[in-house]
Amino acid sequence: MATSPSLPQAFLEIQEPSGTKRIVPITQSPSRLGRGTEAGNHILMQEREVSRHCAAVTYRNGTFFLEDLGQREGLYVNGKKLDTPQALGDGDVITFGKFEALRVIFRTDQVRDSIPELLSRFDQPSGPEAGDRNLHHLSLLLEATALLQSRMSLEQVLGAIVDRAIVVTEADRGLLFQAGPGDALRPLAARGRGQVSLPLDSISPSQTAIAQALKQRRSIITQDLALAEEALRKAQSIIAQQLRSVMVVPLSSLADVHATGVTSVSTSGELLGLLYLDSRRPAAFSGLQRQILDALAVQAASIIEKARLLEREQDRRHLEQELNMARDIQQSLLPKDFKQFSYLQVTGVNHPCYEVGGDYFDLIELSLDRVAFVIADVSGKGLGAALLTAVLQGSFAGMTLTQEPTKLFNHVNRFISTRAQSNRYATLFFGNLDAAGHLDFINAGHYSPLLVRGSKISHPFPSECLPLGLLPDSVFTVRSTRLEPGDTVVFFTDGVNEAVNIEEEEFGVERLREVVAANGRGTLEALQAAILAALDDFTRGANQADDITLLLLRYIGLPESSTEALAGTEGGSSDSLR
């Protein structure tokens, strides 16, 4: 469906179990939420607890509504189960069944109701001068609200917010901080009376007052320090600067509405920053001024939060671009069109569950009558796993006909064990096949591939070695056997047999055997397509935690004259496949 330009601006703030947040604008009606694009979802969720057909947000008659489309165990809005389509208001929290670690908050970009609430609830002025001052303060608040929609730079907008706070409180100077990790504060704007811009390091705020505000997560407003508690009254910065009034207002990501009806800073939301004001004169606040100061703080918090979300979105897009580039590079390294040999047919496929994955396969032509092949599964996912697959691929791609596999394995194993992260290792199956069907192989912790011989299917390639990178002194043993003409070998990573459906049931090796048994006599391409189709039908859009990789080999054999010639040059013994 095309974007609906008539929709008012609204978005969903998705707070994921990992603690990360992402902002998704609502650009069409209805907007469907759920897992997987095949269900027609516009807003994609990754968690398995979210159904493929989950929910829809629809706009009609000037209101956004939430509708349950089949979420397992139901949808909840502000803790109450959704039975019928419900109108959404700014700040409504959506959760999914009993899974409360994932929260989706409905947001609008409309001006909060704090201004009309202020107009209806402000203290009545006691005289003409008070009335003029109150009207002036109201105009400052309206100006501050307009700043949210202005094209001024972030520095200019924040400075203007501090200017208006100084006018309202009649303070001498003000500082606006942004909070970082561990509530560390970084100054963003410093202003003095008369809209004077000050150097950020020219103001020494009262650390005692700031510490109290951060500890209590509430505003510290002392109108006369001479009457304040002893710790604040005797603070060194207070005495040295001869301060008489201090105001410290924490800025949080959520807003509360107090009994007065005025929107102010929450004590439970994520700390975004802090507004600090001080003066060498005692302050005399009316209820109106205190409420306007609260409202200005909310505006400042909104600006900082939007700037932070924009920065995170830019970082996310940059990371996404980097991951897409890494995925393209990784996929380009995998073989696409296998050379078809006179004695061998090959095909393979890799479907990473993330942008980049930890599976890979390769085919290396050692000579006209010999090839090496490898399939590997690196522990973990993401860029770390992808880097290790690149190391493995480079190591095996450089093999030569005379290189002994055990020496290569020992070298790569020591390299990974001593240099990779402690939780990085790789299961790997390596084979060296000649035109006569003689196969040398090393199975390092990998699932045994399936051998299709006639109407029988077996697992004749057991894992007798530890995975690469697990222990630096691991011993790797080469086993030998012989393939017969017509034999088909199906190699796979655990993303195939451990693929799950929406009920968390695994596909399993037995189902794989059944698919191979039913399609093993067709072409390799048809067999591969049948396995992928069976996986897709089984999982039905469920998110997968591992890559899906297949490598299929079919030994054709040589004409009888060529076989006899090769037989005379071979020596050594071989194990038989049963």
C-alpha positions in Angstrom: 0.0 0.0 0.0 1.3 3.5 -0.8 2.2 6.0 1.8 -0.8 8.0 3.1 0.2 11.7 3.0 -3.0 12.6 4.9 -2.0 10.8 8.1 -1.0 13.0 11.0 2.6 12.3 12.2 2.8 9.3 14.6 5.3 6.6 15.2 6.0 3.5 17.3 8.9 3.5 19.8 9.9 -0.2 19.9 11.8 -1.0 23.1 13.5 -4.3 22.5 14.5 -6.8 25.2 18.2 -6.0 24.6 17.5 -2.5 25.8 17.8 -0.9 22.4 15.2 1.3 20.9 14.1 2.0 17.4 11.6 4.5 16.0 9.2 3.4 13.2 7.0 6.1 11.7 3.4 5.1 10.8 3.1 6.1 7.2 0.1 4.1 6.0 -3.3 2.8 7.2 -3.5 0.1 8.1 0.1 -0.6 9.2 0.5 -4.3 10.0 2.9 -5.5 12.7 4.4 -9.0 12.9 7.2 -11.3 12.0 8.2 -11.8 8.4 7.3 -10.0 5.2 5.4 -12.9 3.7 2.5 -12.1 6.0 2.2 -8.6 4.5 3.7 -6.8 7.5 4.9 -3.2 7.2 6.5 -3.0 10.7 8.7 -6.0 11.2 9.4 -7.5 14.6 12.2 -10.0 15.3 11.1 -11.7 18.6 9.7 -15.2 18.3 7.0 -14.4 20.8 5.4 -12.0 18.2 3.1 -13.8 15.8 3.4 -13.5 12.1 -0.1 -12.1 12.0 0.1 -9.9 15.1 -1.6 -6.5 15.0 -2.6 -3.5 12.8 -2.7 0.2 13.5 -5.5 1.9 11.5 -6.3 5.6 11.2 -10.0 6.6 10.9 -12.1 9.6 12.0 -9.1 11.5 13.3 -7.9 8.6 15.6 -5.4 5.8 15.5 -6.8 2.4 16.5 -5.0 -0.8 17.4 -6.4 -4.2 16.3 -5.4 -7.7 17.3 -4.9 -9.8 14.2 -4.1 -13.1 15.9 -1.2 -12.5 18.4 -0.7 -15.6 20.6 -2.0 -15.0 24.1 -3.3 -11.6 23.0 -2.3 -8.0 22.9 -2.3 -5.7 25.9 -2.5 -1.9 26.0 -1.4 -0.3 29.3 -1.7 -3.8 31.0 -5.2 -4.5 29.8 -6.0 -7.2 27.3 -7.3 -5.9 23.9 -10.6 -7.5 22.9 -11.8 -5.0 20.3 -10.1 -2.3 18.3 -8.9 0.4 20.8 -8.1 4.0 20.2 -4.5 4.8 20.9 -3.3 7.9 22.8 0.2 9.3 23.1 2.3 7.2 25.4 0.1 4.1 25.3 2.2 1.0 26.0 1.6 -2.1 23.9 2.8 -5.6 25.1 2.5 -9.0 23.6 0.9 -11.8 25.7 3.0 -12.7 28.7 6.1 -11.5 26.9 6.7 -8.1 28.7 10.3 -7.7 27.8 9.2 -6.2 24.4 7.3 -2.9 24.7 5.9 -0.8 21.9 5.0 2.8 22.8 2.6 4.8 20.6 3.9 8.4 20.1 2.6 11.4 18.3 4.5 14.5 17.3 1.7 16.8 18.3 2.2 19.5 21.0 1.4 18.1 24.4 -1.7 19.2 26.3 0.5 21.1 28.8 -0.3 24.5 27.3 -4.1 24.3 27.4 -3.8 22.7 30.8 -1.6 25.6 32.0 -4.0 28.1 30.6 -6.9 26.6 32.5 -5.1 25.8 35.8 -2.7 28.7 36.3 -2.8 30.8 39.5 -4.9 33.9 39.1 -2.6 37.1 39.0 -3.0 39.3 42.1 -2.5 42.6 40.2 -1.8 44.3 36.9 1.9 43.8 37.1 1.6 40.2 38.0 -0.9 39.7 35.1 1.5 41.3 32.6 4.4 39.2 33.9 2.3 36.0 33.6 1.2 36.9 30.1 4.8 37.5 29.2 5.8 34.1 30.6 3.0 32.4 28.7 4.3 33.9 25.5 7.7 32.6 26.3 6.3 29.1 26.7 4.5 29.4 23.4 7.7 30.6 21.7 9.6 27.6 23.2 6.9 25.2 21.9 7.3 26.8 18.4 11.1 26.1 18.6 10.3 22.4 18.3 9.0 22.9 14.7 11.7 25.5 13.7 14.6 25.0 11.4 17.2 26.4 13.9 20.2 24.3 14.7 20.1 22.1 17.8 22.6 24.4 19.6 20.4 27.5 18.8 17.2 25.8 19.9 18.7 24.6 23.2 20.2 28.0 23.9 16.8 29.6 23.3 15.2 27.2 25.7 17.7 28.2 28.4 17.1 31.9 27.6 13.4 31.5 28.3 14.0 29.6 31.5 16.3 32.4 32.7 13.6 35.0 32.0 10.9 32.9 33.8 13.0 32.3 36.9 14.9 35.6 36.8 18.1 33.6 37.2 21.6 35.0 36.4 22.7 32.1 34.2 21.7 28.6 33.0 23.2 25.4 31.8 21.7 22.6 29.8 23.3 19.2 30.1 22.9 16.0 28.1 23.2 12.7 30.0 25.5 9.9 28.9 26.4 6.4 30.2 26.3 6.3 34.0 24.4 9.6 34.2 27.6 11.4 33.1 26.6 15.0 32.1 27.9 16.8 29.1 27.1 20.6 28.8 25.2 21.5 25.6 24.3 25.2 26.1 25.4 27.9 28.6 23.6 31.2 28.7 23.5 34.4 30.9 20.9 37.1 31.4 20.0 39.1 28.3 20.4 36.0 26.0 24.2 36.1 26.3 26.0 33.0 25.1 28.7 31.8 27.6 31.6 29.4 27.2 30.5 25.9 28.3 33.3 25.8 30.9 32.6 29.3 32.3 29.9 28.2 34.8 30.7 26.1 37.9 27.4 24.6 38.8 26.6 23.4 42.3 27.6 19.8 42.2 25.8 19.2 45.6 22.5 20.4 44.1 23.1 18.3 40.9 23.9 15.2 42.9 20.7 15.6 45.0 18.6 16.0 41.8 20.2 12.9 40.2 19.9 10.8 43.3 16.3 11.7 44.0 15.4 12.0 40.3 13.3 15.1 41.0 13.7 18.8 40.7 15.7 20.6 43.4 14.5 24.2 43.5 15.9 26.3 46.4 14.5 29.9 46.3 16.7 31.1 49.2 19.9 29.1 50.0 20.1 30.8 53.4 17.2 28.7 54.4 18.3 25.5 52.7 19.5 22.4 54.4 23.1 22.4 55.7 24.7 20.2 53.0 23.5 22.6 50.3 24.0 25.8 52.3 27.7 25.0 53.1 28.6 23.6 49.7 31.9 25.1 48.5 30.6 26.2 45.1 27.6 27.9 46.7 29.8 29.9 49.1 32.5 30.7 46.6 30.0 32.1 44.1 27.8 33.7 46.6 24.7 32.0 45.2 21.3 32.6 46.8 19.0 30.4 44.6 19.6 27.2 42.6 17.2 25.3 40.4 18.1 21.8 39.0 15.5 20.0 36.9 16.2 16.4 35.6 15.1 15.8 32.0 13.7 12.4 31.3 12.4 10.5 28.3 8.9 10.0 29.7 6.5 12.6 31.1 4.1 12.5 34.1 1.0 14.6 34.7 0.8 15.8 38.3 -2.3 16.6 40.2 -2.1 20.1 38.9 -2.6 18.8 35.4 0.8 20.1 34.2 3.1 17.8 32.3 6.5 17.6 33.9 9.6 15.5 34.1 9.2 11.9 35.0 11.1 10.2 37.8 11.0 6.8 36.1 12.0 7.5 32.5 15.5 7.3 31.1 17.6 10.3 32.1 18.2 12.5 29.1 19.8 15.6 30.7 19.5 18.3 33.2 18.5 22.0 33.3 20.6 24.0 35.8 19.9 27.7 36.8 21.3 29.8 39.6 21.3 33.4 40.8 22.9 35.6 43.4 19.5 36.8 44.4 16.7 34.9 46.2 14.0 33.7 43.9 10.3 34.2 44.4 8.3 31.8 42.3 4.6 31.9 41.9 2.7 28.6 41.0 2.6 29.8 37.4 6.4 30.3 37.2 7.0 26.9 38.6 4.6 25.3 36.1 6.1 27.1 33.2 9.6 26.0 34.3 8.3 22.4 34.3 6.9 22.9 30.8 10.1 24.4 29.5 12.0 21.4 30.9 9.6 19.0 29.1 10.3 20.9 25.9 14.1 20.7 26.4 13.7 16.9 27.1 11.7 16.5 24.0 14.4 18.2 21.9 17.2 16.2 23.4 15.4 13.0 23.0 14.6 13.7 19.3 18.2 14.6 18.7 19.4 11.4 20.4 16.9 9.3 18.5 18.0 10.9 15.2 21.6 10.2 16.1 20.8 6.6 16.9 18.8 6.2 13.7 21.8 7.6 11.7 24.1 5.2 13.5 21.7 2.3 12.8 21.5 3.2 9.1 25.3 3.5 9.0 25.7 0.1 10.6 23.1 -1.4 8.3 25.0 -0.1 5.3 28.2 -1.6 6.7 26.5 -5.0 7.3 24.9 -5.0 3.8 28.4 -4.4 2.4 29.8 -7.2 4.5 27.0 -9.5 3.4 27.6 -8.7 -0.3 31.3 -9.4 0.2 30.7 -12.6 2.0 28.2 -13.8 -0.5 30.5 -12.9 -3.4 33.1 -15.2 -1.9 30.8 -18.2 -1.9 30.8 -20.3 -5.2 27.8 -19.5 -7.4 28.3 -21.6 -10.5 30.1 -24.8 -9.8 32.3 -26.2 -12.5 30.9 -29.6 -13.5 33.6 -32.2 -13.8 33.4 -35.4 -15.9 33.2 -37.5 -12.7 31.4 -35.1 -10.3 28.4 -32.9 -10.0 28.1 -30.2 -7.3 25.6 -27.6 -6.1 25.1 -25.6 -2.9 23.3 -22.8 -1.2 23.7 -20.5 1.8 20.9 -18.5 3.5 22.3 -16.5 6.4 19.8 -15.8 9.3 21.4 -12.3 9.8 22.9 -9.9 7.4 26.2 -11.8 7.7 26.6 -15.4 9.0 29.0 -18.0 10.1 28.4 -20.8 7.5 30.4 -21.3 4.4 31.3 -23.9 1.8 33.8 -24.1 -1.0 35.1 -26.3 -3.8 38.8 -26.2 -4.7 40.1 -27.8 -7.9 43.5 -29.4 -7.0 44.1 -31.0 -10.4 42.2 -32.3 -13.5 41.3 -35.4 -11.6 41.1 -34.3 -7.9 39.0 -31.7 -6.0 38.8 -30.7 -2.3 35.7 -29.4 -0.7 34.7 -28.0 2.7 31.6 -27.0 4.6 31.9 -25.2 8.0 29.8 -23.7 10.7 31.4 -21.0 13.0 29.9 -20.6 16.4 28.1 -17.4 17.0 26.6 -15.0 14.5 27.2 -11.6 13.0 30.5 -9.9 12.0 32.6 -11.9 14.4 31.5 -15.2 12.9 31.8 -13.7 9.4 35.4 -12.7 10.0 36.3 -16.2 11.1 34.7 -17.8 8.1 36.8 -15.5 5.9 39.9 -16.8 7.7 38.9 -20.4 7.2 38.0 -19.8 3.6 41.3 -18.1 2.8 43.2 -21.0 4.5 41.5 -23.8 2.6 41.3 -21.9 -0.7 45.1 -21.8 -0.8 45.4 -25.6 -0.6 47.7 -27.3 -3.1 47.8 -30.9 -4.3 50.8 -31.8 -2.2 49.6 -30.2 1.0 48.7 -32.6 3.8 45.3 -31.9 5.3 46.4 -32.7 8.8 49.2 -30.1 8.7 46.7 -27.5 7.4 44.2 -28.4 10.1 46.8 -28.2 12.9 48.0 -24.8 11.6 44.5 -23.3 11.3 43.4 -24.8 14.7 46.4 -23.2 16.5 45.8 -19.9 14.8 42.1 -19.8 15.8 42.7 -21.1 19.3 45.3 -18.6 20.2 44.0 -15.5 18.4 40.2 -15.8 18.1 37.8 -15.0 20.9 37.4 -17.8 23.4 33.9 -18.5 22.3 34.8 -18.8 18.6 35.3 -22.2 17.0 34.1 -24.0 13.9 32.7 -27.4 13.1 34.0 -28.4 9.7 33.9 -31.3 7.2 36.8 -31.5 4.7 37.0 -33.9 1.8 39.6 -34.7 -0.9 38.0 -36.7 -3.8 39.7 -38.0 -6.9 38.2 -39.1 -10.2 38.3 -42.8 -9.2 36.0 -42.1 -6.2 38.7 -42.3 -3.6 37.8 -39.9 -0.7 40.0 -38.8 2.2 38.1 -36.8 4.8 38.3 -35.1 8.2 35.2 -34.5 10.2 35.9 -31.9 12.9 32.8 -31.9 15.1 30.4 -31.6 12.1 27.2 -33.5 11.5 27.8 -36.6 9.4 26.5 -35.9 5.9 23.9 -38.2 4.3 25.0 -40.8 1.8 22.4 -41.8 -0.8 23.4 -45.1 -2.4 20.6 -46.6 -4.4 17.6 -46.7 -2.2 19.5 -46.6 1.0 20.5 -43.6 3.1 23.3 -43.8 5.7 25.5 -41.6 7.9 28.9 -43.1 7.2 31.1 -40.1 8.0 31.2 -39.8 11.8 32.7 -36.9 13.7 36.0 -38.2 15.3 37.8 -34.9 15.8 37.1 -31.8 17.9 36.0 -28.6 16.2 38.6 -26.2 14.9 39.7 -23.6 17.4 38.4 -25.4 20.5 41.7 -26.7 21.9 45.2 -25.7 20.5 46.6 -29.3 20.8 43.7 -31.1 19.1 44.5 -34.1 16.9 43.0 -34.4 13.5 42.7 -37.8 11.8 42.2 -38.4 8.1 39.8 -41.2 7.2 39.6 -42.8 3.7 36.7 -44.5 1.8 35.5 -44.9 -1.7 32.4 -43.6 -3.5 30.5 -45.6 -6.0 29.1 -44.2 -9.3 25.7 -42.7 -8.6 26.4 -41.9 -4.9 25.0 -38.6 -3.7 26.3 -37.0 -0.5 24.2 -34.3 1.2 26.3 -32.0 3.5 24.4 -29.6 5.8 24.9 -27.3 8.8 22.9 -27.4 11.9 20.7 -24.5 10.7 18.9 -27.2 8.6 18.1 -29.9 11.2 17.6 -27.3 14.0 15.3 -25.0 12.0 12.2 -24.4 14.1 8.5 -23.7 13.4 6.3 -21.3 15.4 5.7 -24.1 18.0 9.5 -24.3 18.6 9.6 -27.8 17.1 12.8 -28.7 15.3 12.9 -29.9 11.7 15.3 -32.7 12.7 17.6 -35.1 10.8 14.8 -37.6 10.3 12.7 -35.2 8.3 15.8 -34.4 6.2 16.3 -38.1 5.5 12.7 -38.4 4.4 13.0 -35.5 1.9 16.3 -36.9 0.6 14.8 -40.4 0.3 11.9 -39.1 -1.7 14.0 -36.9 -4.0 17.5 -38.4 -4.0 17.3 -39.9 -7.5 16.5 -36.6 -9.2 18.9 -33.9 -10.2 21.0 -32.3 -7.5 19.2 -29.0 -8.2 15.8 -30.6 -7.8 17.0 -32.3 -4.5 18.3 -29.0 -3.2 15.0 -27.2 -4.1 13.0 -30.0 -2.4 15.0 -29.6 0.9 14.6 -25.8 0.9 10.8 -26.1 0.1 10.4 -28.6 3.0 12.2 -26.3 5.3 10.1 -23.3 4.2 6.8 -25.3 4.6 7.9 -26.5 8.0 9.1 -23.2 9.5 6.3 -21.0 7.9 8.0 -17.7 8.5 9.3 -18.4 12.1 12.5 -16.5 12.8 15.6 -18.8 12.6 18.6 -18.6 15.0 21.1 -20.1 12.6 22.2 -20.0 8.9 20.9 -22.6 6.5 23.6 -24.1 4.3 23.6 -27.1 1.9 26.4 -28.7 -0.2 25.4 -31.6 -2.5 27.8 -33.8 -4.4 27.1 -36.6 -6.8 29.9 -38.9 -7.9 29.3 -40.0 -11.5 32.4 -42.1 -12.0 34.6 -42.6 -15.0 34.4 -44.7 -18.1 35.7 -48.2 -17.5 38.9 -47.6 -19.4 39.7 -44.5 -17.4 38.9 -46.4 -14.1 41.3 -49.2 -14.9 44.1 -46.8 -15.7 43.6 -44.9 -12.5 43.3 -48.1 -10.4 46.9 -49.0 -11.3 48.3 -45.8 -9.8 46.5 -46.0 -6.5 47.9 -47.5 -3.3 46.9 -47.8 0.3 43.8 -49.2 1.9 40.3 -47.7 2.2 37.4 -48.1 4.5 34.1 -49.2 2.9 30.9 -47.3 3.3 28.0 -49.1 4.9 
